[in-house]
Amino acid sequence: MTKRSRHERESRAAANVRAKQISEEWERAIPPERMAAFVAGVAAARARGPLPKPPDMAPGTPPNPPRPGHEPRPSKTDEPRRKRY
């Protein structure tokens, strides 16, 4: 955990309070019917829940096949190399 100075903690707390004030002022400035539609949209999004987990794939592998002529090379065989004398 990072230690913060007293000044930084106080400034962060003040910024959070100011952000909350701005949010409340914004909500009061919006017409009630638009605010109701916004709240309904947020409730619908929360009811849907998170997106399903994507399938497990190798890192950096796109879900589409490679372009023709750009297929991956076949893996090398695990035969031991001959020693050079």
Secondary structure as GFF3:
##gff-version 3
##sequence-region A 1 85
A	DSSP	alpha_helix	6	29	.	.	.	ID=ss1
A	DSSP	alpha_helix	32	48	.	.	.	ID=ss2
###
